[in-house]
Amino acid sequence: MNTLSIAVKNLRRKKIRSVLTIGGVSIAVAVLVSLMGFDKGYQQSLTSNIDRMGYQLLVTAKGCPYEAATMMLKGGGGLRYMEQDAYDQIRSDQRIEQITPQLVATVFDPDRAEGEGGFVMFMGIHDSYMKLKPWNKFKSGGWFSSPDADEVIMGFEAAELEQRNVGDEIFIPGKNKILKVAGIFERTGTQDDGIVFMPLQTTQQIFGLPGKLTGVGIKLKDIQTISKVEEDLYEVPGIQVISMAQVRGTILNLIASAKIMANSIAVIAIFIAVIGVINTILMSVFERTQEIGILKAMGASRFQIFRLIWAETILICSLGGIIGNIVALTASRAVEAIIVNILPFTPSGPIVVIYPALLVYALAGAVVLGLIAGLYPSWRACAMVPVEAIRRGE
């Protein structure tokens, strides 16, 4: 008895029911694969963003650590200001290899995004910024001509959005100030791509924040001293210290509740899929009671009947697993777009990463799902008494 061919024929008898059941399994698998790909991709992108920041500690003014962490990954600390004297005090520490001050300011531009308006982020930086981020290369132009020049360096995406080239002028809305584009950075794949950089002194003057900073980035000579340095920095009044490990943990905590909800949805989808598979196979068994009775009367063993029904269940789940993997692969960018709109912070780069091993695990899980879901219907089928089954089927 060719078990597989018979199983296929039996599923084709009720095509709509079989298709709906396979569809339920595929949706459950697609949701699961997407969620696992999100977990992997988000952590990879977040870690990459943190590594590309170039420093291990960020000093900001005291405030909400969640706000500081998310704003930090967007180019600086939160919009709380610390005194530049704190920077002067910190930079004398001999354990520090590189240190750079930053001043972040945002301005609403009503002409941005095709007239709908949007915020532009400006960052005042010092020469030391490039020492901490040596991978930042110029696509065109170069550094500011002086520490207080009325010039800007634009991130790659900011320059594309504003359609600016080196030598063009840029206007700061509400500040009645026009600056010249001195340089444009190459694409980095980080939040820096969307920032407009200015000399620190110029930023302080334009935004009326003399002697103010939003953050100080620190790279240590020895990463093993980070705990001791962090502890010592808290002696400086009016500041808080955020390490890269803290930032990563803070951001992951921010999305933890969203992940719990999403995982709950996946569990519910899998449960519904299992119930659907069991229902489909049981219905098939009840509809074929007489047929199963005849097979047993002709000499089919209990194991052969069990194997036949079990094969149908495994076939449904395997097809659902394959289709689910395909759906997850083709819809990953759409899922990513939805997640970006939902989460409070999303790092740059792909945040849904579907890798081959994940697809293999998902398909194997679907097969195991079939093995489990098929146990009861298969047992019911092989337990039928031939004479009673034929009589009930009449």
N, C-alpha and C positions, 0 to 999 in steps of 0.2 A: 504493500500500500504506500503510494507516494504521498506522504503526509503534507508536504509543502504545497503541492499542486491542488490537493483537495481543500486545504485551508484557504487558498486564494479563491477557489471557486465558491466556497461557502460565503466568504466575505462579499463577493460580487453579487450574491443573490439579493442582498439588501444594500444597494450601493449608497443611497443617501445616508442611511444609519451608519454605515461603515466610514463614510467620508466625514461625517460630523464627529464621530468618535476619534478618528485620526486627527481631525482639526483641533479637538480639545487637548489631546496629548501634545500636539505641535506647539500650541499656544503656551502650555505650561513649560515646555522645554525652552522655547524662545525667551520667555520671561526669566527663567532661571539662568540661561546663558548670558543674557543681557545684564542681569544683576551681578553675576560673578565677574563679567568683563568690566563692569563699572567699578567694582571694588578694586580690581587689579589696576585698571587704567588710571583711576583717580589718584591712588597712592603713588603710582609711578610719576604722573605729571606733577603732583604736589612736591614729591621729593626732588624732581628735576628742577622745578622752579626755585626751591630753597637752595639747592646746590649752585644754581646760576646767580644767586644774589651776591656771592663773593665774600660774605662775612658770616661769622658764627654767632654773634650777639648783636642785638639792636637795643639801644637805649632810647626810651621815649619819655614824655611827660607822664606823670601818674594819671591813670584813667582806666577804662575798661580794657582788660587784656584781650577779649574777643575782638573788639574793634581794632585794637593795635595790631593784632595778628593778621586780620584780613586786610587792613589798609597797608600793612607792611608789604604784603605780597603784591599789592597793586602799585608799589613804588615808594612807600615811605611809611612813617608812623601815622597814627590818627591825627586829626586836626586839633590836637592839644599842643600847646607850645611850651617848650622848655628854654631856659636861659642859655645863651651861648657860653656863659661862664662855666657851666657844667662840662661842656666839651673841652674847654681849655684845661679844666682840672683833670679830666679823664685821660687825655692824650699823653700826659706825662708818665703814665704807667709803663714801666719797662717790659712788661709781659705782652704788650700790644705790638703786633707787627705792622698793621695798617689800620687807620681810622679815618672815617670820612663823615662830615656833617651834612645834613639834608634839611631842606625846608620845602614842604609840599603845600600847594595852594590849588584850589579848584575854582573855576570860573564858568558860569553858565553862558553859553553862546547860543543866542536865539536863531542864528543862521545855520547851525549845525544840523546834520541828518535831514537834508532837503527841507529846511525850514521848520522842522518839528522841534528843534532845539536840543541841546545836550551839554554835558559838562566836559570841560577841557582841563586836564591835570597838568600843572606846571610844577617843576621841581628845581629848586636852587641847589646847585652842586659845587663842589670844590675840586681842585686839580686831583686830589687823592681819590676821587671817585673812579678814575680810569685805572688806578693802581689796584683797586679791589676788584675791578671787572676788566681785566686785560683782554678778554675775548670780544669786548665791544669794539668793533672796527667801523671806520667811516666808509660809507658808500660814496660820499662826495664831501668836499669841504674839509674842515678840521676844527680844532679847539677854539675857544673864545680868544679874542685878541688881547683882552685884559680882564682882571678879576671883577671889574665893575662895568663891562661893556654892555651896551644895549643890543645884545645878540642872543640868539637861541640856537640850540642843537635839537633837531627833531628826531624822534623815533621813527622807524621805517613806516609803520602804519599811520602815524600822525601826519607825516609828510605826504603820504599817498592820499589820505582823506582831505587834507587841506590843499592838495595839489601845489605844493611848494617845492622850489629848488633852491640851491645855494645862491645867495645874493638877493632872493626875494624878501619882501617885507611881510611881517605878521602882526596883526592887530590884537591886543588884549581887550576883550569886551569890558566896558565899564571902567577901564583904567586910563583911557585916553592916552595910550602908549603904543608906539609902533617900534618894533624891533626887527633886526635884520637876521636872516637865516645864515649862520656861519658854517653849519655842517649838518649832515644827515647820517644817522647810524644805519648800518646794515641790519637786516632782520635777525633778531635774536631768538624769537619764539617765546619771549617772556612778556610780562606786563610793560617792560621798558619800551616796547615797540609803539605804544600809544601815548607816550609822555612827551611833553615839550620841556627841554632842559634849558636852564638859564644860569648865569653865574650867581653864586649864593648872595653876594652883596647886592646885585641888581634885583634879585627876588625880594630881599628884605626891604629894599627901598620902594619898589613898585607897589608892594602889598602892605606897606606901612607896618612892617614887623622888624624894626631894628633890634639886633641882638637876640633874635628868636630863632629857634630850630624846632622841627617836628621829630627829628630822629638823628641818631649817631650810629653808624655801622662800624663794627669792630671785628677785625680778624686777628687771632692770637698767634703768637709764635709757636706755642705748644697747646694743642687742643685738650690735652690732659688737665690743663690748669683752668678749664672753663668754669668749673664749680666754684673754685676759690675766687676767681676774678669776679664772677657774678655776685658772690657774697660780699666782696669788698666794695663793689660799685653801689650797693644799696646804702652805703654810708653817705653818698652824695645826695643832698636833699632834693626833693621834688621830682625824682625820676623813678622809672621802673625798667627792669631789664628782662628782655625776652630772648631766650636761646632758640636755636633752630629746632631742637627737639621739642621744646614747648610749643612752637608755632605749628609744627606738624601735628602734635597731639591736640592742640586747640582746634585746628581746622577740622580734624577728623571727628572731634567731639561735636562740632557744629552740625555735621551731617549724620551723626549717629542715629538721631530720631527718624530722619528720612529713610535711612537704610533699614531700620527696624520695621517701618511701615511697608517698605518695598518688599522685604523678605517675607513679611506676613502675607502679602498679596501672592507671592510666589508659592508659599506653602498651601494657601487656599486653592490656587490654580491646580497644583499637583493633586491635592485631595479630590477636587472635582473631576479631574481627569481620570483618576483611579476609579471613582464611583461610576463614571461614564463607561469605562472599559468593562468593568464587571457587569454592568447592566446590559451592555450590548451583547456580550458573550452568553450571559444567562438567557436572554431573550432568544438568541440563536439556538441554544441547547433546548429550550422548551419547545421551540417551533419545529425542531428536528427530532423530537422524542421517538416517533415511529422509525425514522431512518436509523437512529442510533440502536434501537432495539433490533432491527433487521441485521445491522452490522454485527452485533454481538451474537445473534442467532446463527449467523453464517461463519462464526469462529473467531471474530475479532476479540482480542484479549482486552482486559481492563486497562492495561498499560497502553495499548494501541489507541483506545478511545481517549484516554487521558492525554496522550501525546498529541492527538489530533486537535483537541480543544485548546490545549496549551499552546500549540503552534499558532492558532488563530490569534490568541491574545498577544503573543510575542511579536507576531507580524504587525498587528495594529500599532503596538508601542514602538517598534523599530521604525516603521514608516513615519510615525509621529515625531520620533527623535530626529530623523534625517531632515524632514520638512522644517521642524523647529530650528535646527541648526542653520538651515538656509535662510529662514526668516530673520533670525538674529543677525546673521552676517549682512544681509541686504538692508536691514532697518537700523543698523547700529548708529549711523550718522543722525537719523531722525530721533532715536532715543537720546543721543548725546545732546541734541538741540533742546529737547524737552527738559533734560536734567539741568542744563545751563540756566534755563529760565526759572527753575524751581529752587535750586540751591542758593544759599547766601553768598557763597564764594566758589568759583570754579577756576582752577589753575589753567594756564595756557597749555596747548597741546591736546592730543586725544585723551579723553577721559573714559571712553569705553573701548577696551582693548580685548578683542576676542582672539585668543591664541589657539593653535591646533590641539594642544593637550586638553583644553577646556571643551572643545567640540567632541573629542573622543570620550571624555568623562561624561558629558551630557548624553551621548548616544548609549554608552554603557549603562547609565542610570535609567534610561528609558527601557532598555532591555530587562534590567532588574525589576523595573516597575511592572513590565509584562509578566515576568515570572511570578511575582507576588499576586498580581491581580487575577491571574489565570488559575490559581490554585483551587479556589472554591468552585467556579463553574466546571472545571475539569473533573473535580471529585464528584460533583453532582452527576455528570454525564457517565462516568465510568461505574458509578454505583447503581445505575439503572438495571433492573431485572428485565431480561429480553421480552418475556411474554407480557408482562405488565406494561412495558414501554410500547409494544406494538399495539396492545389493546387501547391504551390511552391516546395513541396517535390516530386511531380510527375515527 
